[in-house]
Amino acid sequence: MNDSQREELARRLLEQAPASWPEELRALRMDLRAMPEGLRSKLAAMHGQKESRASFKTKVIRWPVAAAVSFSGAIAAALVVYFGVFRVDVPPMRIVFSDGDTRKEGQPVKTGTLGEHERITVGDASSLVLGSADKKTEIGLRVRANSELTLPVLQADLVEARLVRGIVLSQLSRKDSPARALLISTHNAQTRVTGTVFSVDVSRSSDTSLSTFEGTVSIRRRWSDLEDLPENLLHRSEILSQSRDVFLKASASVPAGSRVVVSGMDFERRLGAIPHLRKILSDPRISALRGRLKVSDSEVETAKKIIESNFPGPREREENLRLVETAFGQPPEVAVVPAEDLSAMRQSLEQPSEAERKVRYEALLKQNPAGDRETAHGCDP
C-alpha cells in the first residue's frame, strides 16, 4: 500500500462517525509514535486545522478515546493506516473463588473469566473473589453478599467496576510503574486508585461510602444520567462537556484512616438546583442512549440538537454552567475514622467464608503432602 492509498483509507475512516466504526477497530489499541512531517501536514489540511505537535507524543491510548475527539480521531485513524495496529494483551478478570449463589448474566457461575459489560450478582450469604494480574499490577475484588456489579472497562491500563448495589473490598498492588488504574463507579460517585486497599458500599438508601484502609483514594461525585451517555455525544456537545468537567474536577483525596459518604439524599438535593438540564437529559431521545455500546451518528446528532435548542444562546449556557458549578463544584467531605472502627470494618470485609477457608486449607495441605498441618493452621476450617 503506497502513501496515496493510505491517505485515501484514512479519509474514508474520517468520513464516518467513530461510533459506526467496526467493533474490531474500536477495540484496538495503538502506539502513537512520531508521524512523518508530510503525512502530518496532509492530515491537518484534510481536517482543516493547524498542525499540533502535542497530538503526536509517544503514548498508548484507548481507541474510543482517541476517536471521540475530532482532530485526535483524525490522527489516530491515520496512524492506524500508516503504521498498522496491534492488540495489547489484556489480563483477564478471573473468578478466583465463588461461594453460594453467584451468577454471570443471570446464569450460575463458579469459575472462568469476566468480559467487559458482563453483569455479576452475588446472592444472600454468598461471596465472590475476582482477580486480575499482569507484570506491573495485581487487582483483587472481594464482592460481598447481596451485591451486583459490571466491568464496563477492562483494558491493559485501566479497569472499571460499576457497583450497582452491595459492597466490594478492593485491593490494587503495584509492582512497577506505570501501574494499571482501578475505578470503582456507582450511580453517584467514582473512586480512582493506582495502589491501595479500600472498600466501596452502595446502601439501600443510595448512599455511596468509601473507606480507605491503605494508601490514598480519590473520589468524586458522578452523575450517571450525564456520564453514561455516549462519549462522542459528550465531546460534541459543549454543554454536556462543560457540565461533566465540573464533576471530573471536584475530587477529594481520601487517605488511609478516612471515609467519605456521598449521600443519595444530598445528591438529589443538588440535582434540584439544575432542573432544566436534568429535565433535558430525561428526554427519551437522549436517555435511551445511556449505556449503549453502539449508537448511530444520527442518534447523536438528534440528541445534540435537542440539547442545543434548549440552551440557544451564550447567556443560557453560561447560566447552566454556573448552576452546575454551584451544585457540584465542591469535592465531597472527608472524615477521619477511629482506627479501631476501621480495623473492625476491614477485618469483617476480609473475613473469608467457611467454604473459602476450606478451599485454602485443602490447597495448603496439597503443598505439604507430609501433612504439615501447622503450616495450614491459619486456614483450618
C-alpha positions as semicolon CSV with decimal commas, in nm:
position;residue;x (nm);y (nm);z (nm)
1;M;0,000;0,000;0,000
2;N;0,150;0,333;-0,108
3;D;0,109;0,675;0,061
4;S;-0,183;0,782;-0,155
5;Q;-0,369;0,458;-0,079
6;R;-0,301;0,503;0,292
7;E;-0,427;0,859;0,276
8;E;-0,743;0,752;0,095
9;L;-0,815;0,486;0,356
10;A;-0,762;0,740;0,633
11;R;-1,004;0,976;0,460
12;R;-1,270;0,704;0,440
13;L;-1,236;0,633;0,810
14;L;-1,263;1,000;0,897
15;E;-1,582;1,043;0,695
16;Q;-1,759;0,802;0,933
17;A;-1,855;0,868;1,293
18;P;-1,634;0,676;1,539
19;A;-1,946;0,509;1,682
20;S;-2,007;0,346;1,343
21;W;-1,656;0,204;1,304
22;P;-1,627;-0,175;1,312
23;E;-1,616;-0,318;1,663
24;E;-1,281;-0,483;1,588
25;L;-1,130;-0,145;1,504
26;R;-1,276;0,035;1,806
27;A;-1,139;-0,232;2,039
28;L;-0,784;-0,193;1,915
29;R;-0,511;-0,005;2,096
30;M;-0,227;0,170;1,928
31;D;0,110;0,328;1,982
32;L;0,115;0,696;1,887
33;R;0,465;0,721;1,751
34;A;0,619;1,011;1,561
35;M;0,438;1,078;1,235
36;P;0,627;1,183;0,922
37;E;0,606;1,557;0,855
38;G;0,446;1,506;0,514
39;L;0,160;1,292;0,641
40;R;0,105;1,523;0,938
41;S;0,066;1,824;0,704
42;K;-0,169;1,635;0,474
43;L;-0,390;1,527;0,763
44;A;-0,401;1,878;0,906
45;A;-0,506;2,008;0,564
46;M;-0,766;1,730;0,527
47;H;-0,919;1,818;0,861
48;G;-0,898;2,194;0,819
49;Q;-0,692;2,251;1,134
50;K;-0,346;2,369;1,220
51;E;-0,080;2,115;1,298
52;S;-0,041;2,026;1,663
53;R;0,274;1,852;1,772
54;A;0,113;1,785;2,108
55;S;-0,112;1,535;1,933
56;F;0,184;1,324;1,826
57;K;0,356;1,248;2,154
58;T;0,457;0,890;2,216
59;K;0,197;0,722;2,432
60;V;-0,056;0,443;2,432
61;I;-0,422;0,537;2,424
62;R;-0,753;0,358;2,407
63;W;-0,906;0,374;2,062
64;P;-1,254;0,506;2,161
65;V;-1,094;0,797;2,349
66;A;-0,881;0,895;2,050
67;A;-1,175;0,860;1,818
68;A;-1,402;1,078;2,026
69;V;-1,207;1,399;1,964
70;S;-1,220;1,520;1,606
71;F;-0,856;1,603;1,532
72;S;-0,719;1,336;1,763
73;G;-0,953;1,099;1,586
74;A;-0,801;1,204;1,256
75;I;-0,450;1,142;1,383
76;A;-0,549;0,807;1,530
77;A;-0,717;0,697;1,208
78;A;-0,415;0,799;1,004
79;L;-0,180;0,612;1,233
80;V;-0,393;0,301;1,208
81;V;-0,349;0,323;0,834
82;Y;0,014;0,431;0,830
83;F;0,171;0,221;1,100
84;G;-0,084;-0,054;1,143
85;V;-0,249;-0,156;1,471
86;F;-0,188;-0,419;1,732
87;R;-0,374;-0,571;2,021
88;V;-0,238;-0,524;2,368
89;D;-0,270;-0,830;2,585
90;V;-0,533;-0,751;2,845
91;P;-0,509;-0,959;3,163
92;P;-0,849;-1,123;3,216
93;M;-1,059;-1,075;3,526
94;R;-1,079;-1,424;3,671
95;I;-1,314;-1,575;3,924
96;V;-1,071;-1,675;4,197
97;F;-1,333;-1,809;4,436
98;S;-1,710;-1,841;4,438
99;D;-1,935;-1,947;4,725
100;G;-2,314;-1,973;4,726
101;D;-2,541;-1,804;4,473
102;T;-2,311;-1,627;4,226
103;R;-2,429;-1,551;3,873
104;K;-2,292;-1,410;3,548
105;E;-2,556;-1,263;3,320
106;G;-2,820;-1,443;3,527
107;Q;-2,660;-1,786;3,495
108;P;-2,489;-1,969;3,786
109;V;-2,110;-1,940;3,766
110;K;-1,829;-2,079;3,978
111;T;-1,517;-2,047;3,762
112;G;-1,397;-1,873;3,448
113;T;-1,339;-1,513;3,345
114;L;-1,545;-1,197;3,305
115;G;-1,561;-0,985;2,993
116;E;-1,642;-0,617;2,951
117;H;-2,002;-0,525;3,041
118;E;-2,085;-0,869;3,182
119;R;-2,303;-0,849;3,493
120;I;-2,221;-1,034;3,813
121;T;-2,466;-1,082;4,101
122;V;-2,387;-1,228;4,443
123;G;-2,683;-1,353;4,642
124;D;-2,762;-1,375;5,011
125;A;-2,498;-1,550;5,230
126;S;-2,270;-1,572;4,925
127;S;-1,933;-1,427;4,822
128;L;-1,715;-1,389;4,516
129;V;-1,345;-1,311;4,474
130;L;-1,220;-1,169;4,141
131;G;-0,858;-1,118;4,043
132;S;-0,654;-0,981;3,754
133;A;-0,277;-0,952;3,734
134;D;-0,003;-0,853;3,492
135;K;0,367;-0,782;3,533
136;K;0,304;-0,443;3,693
137;T;-0,026;-0,465;3,879
138;E;-0,238;-0,705;4,082
139;I;-0,608;-0,629;4,130
140;G;-0,835;-0,811;4,374
141;L;-1,208;-0,755;4,423
142;R;-1,388;-0,929;4,710
143;V;-1,759;-0,894;4,635
144;R;-1,976;-0,943;4,940
145;A;-2,329;-1,083;4,970
146;N;-2,625;-0,909;4,802
147;S;-2,407;-0,721;4,556
148;E;-2,423;-0,653;4,184
149;L;-2,154;-0,516;3,953
150;T;-2,036;-0,496;3,594
151;L;-1,700;-0,432;3,430
152;P;-1,762;-0,157;3,170
153;V;-1,387;-0,117;3,110
154;L;-1,132;-0,398;3,115
155;Q;-0,818;-0,268;2,945
156;A;-0,442;-0,305;2,982
157;D;-0,411;0,033;3,157
158;L;-0,750;0,064;3,325
159;V;-1,013;-0,149;3,496
160;E;-1,350;-0,001;3,588
161;A;-1,603;-0,186;3,805
162;R;-1,954;-0,043;3,822
163;L;-2,108;-0,128;4,161
164;V;-2,487;-0,122;4,133
165;R;-2,553;-0,235;4,490
166;G;-2,374;-0,401;4,779
167;I;-2,013;-0,390;4,898
168;V;-1,679;-0,460;4,731
169;L;-1,342;-0,468;4,904
170;S;-1,077;-0,366;4,651
171;Q;-0,702;-0,410;4,653
172;L;-0,456;-0,287;4,392
173;S;-0,086;-0,367;4,434
174;R;0,177;-0,204;4,215
175;K;0,491;-0,393;4,117
176;D;0,618;-0,132;3,872
177;S;0,523;0,193;3,700
178;P;0,315;0,288;3,516
179;A;0,060;0,080;3,704
180;R;-0,284;-0,022;3,590
181;A;-0,551;0,208;3,735
182;L;-0,869;0,090;3,904
183;L;-1,200;0,277;3,904
184;I;-1,498;0,181;4,118
185;S;-1,806;0,367;3,997
186;T;-2,157;0,389;4,139
187;H;-2,464;0,584;4,029
188;N;-2,347;0,895;4,218
189;A;-1,972;0,858;4,283
190;Q;-1,645;0,734;4,137
191;T;-1,318;0,635;4,303
192;R;-0,978;0,607;4,136
193;V;-0,660;0,441;4,265
194;T;-0,323;0,316;4,148
195;G;-0,228;0,122;4,460
196;T;-0,420;0,079;4,785
197;V;-0,681;-0,117;4,982
198;F;-1,030;0,028;5,019
199;S;-1,399;-0,060;5,024
200;V;-1,699;0,086;4,842
201;D;-2,053;0,035;4,969
202;V;-2,381;0,125;4,796
203;S;-2,661;0,120;5,051
204;R;-3,034;0,072;5,001
205;S;-3,079;0,446;5,053
206;S;-2,846;0,508;4,755
207;D;-2,556;0,631;4,970
208;T;-2,207;0,557;4,837
209;S;-1,948;0,507;5,113
210;L;-1,572;0,489;5,061
211;S;-1,338;0,369;5,337
212;T;-0,963;0,377;5,277
213;F;-0,756;0,118;5,466
214;E;-0,420;0,168;5,294
215;G;-0,279;0,430;5,058
216;T;-0,489;0,712;4,916
217;V;-0,804;0,703;4,705
218;S;-0,961;0,988;4,509
219;I;-1,338;1,018;4,498
220;R;-1,577;1,250;4,319
221;R;-1,949;1,275;4,264
222;R;-2,071;1,110;3,946
223;W;-2,399;1,185;3,770
224;S;-2,487;0,868;3,581
225;D;-2,763;1,038;3,378
226;L;-2,491;1,255;3,225
227;E;-2,180;1,038;3,233
228;D;-2,338;0,720;3,095
229;L;-2,420;0,897;2,769
230;P;-2,208;0,805;2,463
231;E;-1,858;0,953;2,468
232;N;-1,894;1,110;2,124
233;L;-2,211;1,294;2,234
234;L;-2,033;1,423;2,546
235;H;-1,749;1,554;2,329
236;R;-1,968;1,705;2,058
237;S;-2,196;1,891;2,297
238;E;-2,020;2,183;2,462
239;I;-2,295;2,200;2,726
240;L;-2,253;1,836;2,827
241;S;-1,874;1,850;2,806
242;Q;-1,852;2,155;3,033
243;S;-2,100;2,005;3,278
244;R;-1,908;1,680;3,300
245;D;-1,582;1,868;3,354
246;V;-1,730;2,015;3,672
247;F;-1,783;1,664;3,810
248;L;-1,440;1,543;3,697
249;K;-1,253;1,828;3,864
250;A;-1,432;1,822;4,201
251;S;-1,247;1,526;4,352
252;A;-1,125;1,469;4,706
253;S;-0,822;1,270;4,824
254;V;-0,910;1,018;5,091
255;P;-0,602;0,896;5,284
256;A;-0,582;0,581;5,494
257;G;-0,797;0,606;5,804
258;S;-1,058;0,826;5,635
259;R;-1,406;0,786;5,497
260;V;-1,637;0,967;5,255
261;V;-2,013;0,926;5,221
262;V;-2,183;1,057;4,907
263;S;-2,540;1,078;5,033
264;G;-2,814;0,982;4,792
265;M;-3,048;1,237;4,952
266;D;-2,788;1,513;4,929
267;F;-2,717;1,424;4,566
268;E;-3,087;1,454;4,481
269;R;-3,097;1,792;4,656
270;R;-2,806;1,913;4,444
271;L;-2,975;1,791;4,126
272;G;-3,273;2,002;4,225
273;A;-3,054;2,308;4,165
274;I;-3,016;2,221;3,793
275;P;-3,375;2,128;3,697
276;H;-3,350;2,243;3,336
277;L;-3,050;2,026;3,245
278;R;-3,194;1,736;3,440
279;K;-3,523;1,759;3,252
280;I;-3,346;1,769;2,915
281;L;-3,140;1,459;2,993
282;S;-3,461;1,274;3,080
283;D;-3,588;1,322;2,724
284;P;-3,638;0,967;2,585
285;R;-3,439;1,051;2,272
286;I;-3,140;1,125;2,499
287;S;-3,191;0,888;2,792
288;A;-3,228;0,594;2,553
289;L;-2,862;0,639;2,454
290;R;-2,725;0,574;2,805
291;G;-2,508;0,268;2,841
292;R;-2,545;0,173;2,475
293;L;-2,241;0,009;2,316
294;K;-2,341;0,113;1,965
295;V;-2,502;0,447;1,885
296;S;-2,560;0,579;1,534
297;D;-2,432;0,916;1,422
298;S;-2,788;1,031;1,352
299;E;-2,894;0,950;1,710
300;V;-2,603;1,152;1,845
301;E;-2,685;1,447;1,619
302;T;-3,051;1,437;1,720
303;A;-2,959;1,441;2,088
304;K;-2,713;1,725;2,034
305;K;-2,976;1,938;1,855
306;I;-3,227;1,881;2,137
307;I;-2,970;1,995;2,393
308;E;-2,860;2,299;2,191
309;S;-3,220;2,407;2,124
310;N;-3,279;2,426;2,500
311;F;-2,969;2,641;2,550
312;P;-2,988;2,862;2,239
313;G;-2,751;3,141;2,339
314;P;-2,433;3,215;2,535
315;R;-2,630;3,358;2,828
316;E;-2,830;3,036;2,876
317;R;-2,518;2,823;2,851
318;E;-2,323;3,036;3,096
319;E;-2,611;3,022;3,343
320;N;-2,627;2,642;3,314
321;L;-2,255;2,613;3,382
322;R;-2,284;2,846;3,680
323;L;-2,565;2,637;3,829
324;V;-2,375;2,310;3,778
325;E;-2,061;2,457;3,937
326;T;-2,261;2,587;4,234
327;A;-2,426;2,250;4,292
328;F;-2,135;2,014;4,218
329;G;-1,818;2,220;4,201
330;Q;-1,702;2,128;4,553
331;P;-1,547;1,788;4,635
332;P;-1,712;1,552;4,886
333;E;-1,620;1,599;5,251
334;V;-1,361;1,365;5,404
335;A;-1,399;1,241;5,762
336;V;-1,144;1,067;5,984
337;V;-1,249;0,724;6,112
338;P;-1,132;0,593;6,452
339;A;-0,859;0,333;6,400
340;E;-1,044;0,062;6,593
341;D;-1,360;0,112;6,384
342;L;-1,166;0,097;6,060
343;S;-0,978;-0,214;6,172
344;A;-1,301;-0,391;6,265
345;M;-1,458;-0,295;5,931
346;R;-1,163;-0,427;5,733
347;Q;-1,148;-0,749;5,931
348;S;-1,518;-0,807;5,866
349;L;-1,484;-0,745;5,492
350;E;-1,173;-0,962;5,457
351;Q;-1,322;-1,249;5,656
352;P;-1,343;-1,549;5,420
353;S;-1,648;-1,771;5,422
354;E;-1,634;-2,121;5,568
355;A;-1,622;-2,267;5,218
356;E;-1,331;-2,041;5,119
357;R;-1,137;-2,132;5,433
358;K;-1,186;-2,499;5,350
359;V;-1,055;-2,449;4,995
360;R;-0,749;-2,263;5,126
361;Y;-0,688;-2,532;5,386
362;E;-0,702;-2,814;5,131
363;A;-0,475;-2,621;4,892
364;L;-0,212;-2,572;5,162
365;L;-0,227;-2,938;5,260
366;K;-0,160;-3,034;4,898
367;Q;0,152;-2,819;4,910
368;N;0,260;-3,014;5,219
369;P;0,200;-3,381;5,136
370;A;0,369;-3,484;5,459
371;G;0,066;-3,343;5,637
372;D;0,227;-3,040;5,795
373;R;-0,094;-2,910;5,946
374;E;0,097;-2,645;6,138
375;T;0,155;-2,460;5,808
376;A;-0,214;-2,475;5,722
377;H;-0,329;-2,391;6,071
378;G;-0,439;-2,036;5,979
379;C;-0,685;-2,175;5,725
380;D;-0,806;-2,471;5,932
381;P;-1,183;-2,489;5,896
